């Protein structure tokens, strides 16, 4: 592994330097997992998603969790100890280990691309959580490195492993069950309260290696109350709700409605802001975006606001009526009716609202997604 300092580097400088080396990638170690061996996996990032995926890896046939890395030493030691894995605070040490064949990247969003590039360069296969990147430029570096290296690289949009998506796709397109698609409306309506607003910068816990936590991000004062998780709502380290839940829902639509046939939108209109909460958050808590494509338009609405924050299943926008139904889902509007989709279920209704067909999945998408990754690593078939 090359030595790269995280001090005084902007995001583009930091990634550009790494990508320059990966552009003509020559693996520093071979891709090791053989078809008849366990795939030895390191989880990079020991937060909520890291814990969930560590449990998944530990339960998937053909995989073994061998390491956990996190700049928060307490988190790394705690999660690794649950599975008899080796803890690291510096992910580069896990990448340098000959005992690791592949990595699952569940770091903060701002680390996803760099961790993936370093892992590919170290000869590891990569499962990286969404969102892949802060920008298209960053994401493209990982795509190109994966192409040139021969590494197996999977993005953690696990709803792709939901079997009802392909059933619904066949119903809508092959069977023409509801006729021509006119447009799609997507929603992510989920309460997220204020994150606080401090008078003085947050003191970083002593167990956290803050330079490693920042990585390619700018060293800016943190004025919220908590270091962990609430980085989602800071542009320096997170991508807001659009980069959090929005990625899942828009990918569902790309799969089910567009059959992956749509290109980058030809026109986009977006608006939003951070409203109601006088906190240190920067990303919108009320937001919409309209995408025009060569096939049909999609609009997505996201809101984290509520005047009943403790009541699940009922959200209210100030001055508006309560909204019911799935907080994360979409409606594919067709000439003959509507398809209403969400994680693990869906239904087709006619123009009068009568259910034509219901879709339900019993399988958990996360283990299925990781199982597919492990199978691909062992077979070397992407």
Secondary structure, DSSP 8 states (H G I E B T S, - for coil): ------TT--HHHHHHHHHHHHTT---SS-----TTS-EEEEEE--SHHHHHHHHHHHHSTTEEEEEEE-SBHHHHHHHHHHHT-EEESSHHHHHH-TT-SEEEE-S-GGGHHHHHHHHHHTT-EEEEES---SSHHHHHHHHHHHHHH---EEEE-GGGG-HHHHHHHIIIIIS-SS-SEEEEEEEEE---------SS-----TTB-HHHHHTTS------SS-SSSGGGGSTTT--HHHHHHHHHHHHHHHHHTTTT---S-SEEEEEEE--S--SS--S-SEEEEEEE-SS-EEEEEEE---S-TT-TT-B--TTS--B-S-SEEEEEEETTEEEEEETTEEEEEETTS-EEEEEE--S-HHHHHHHHHHHHHHHT--
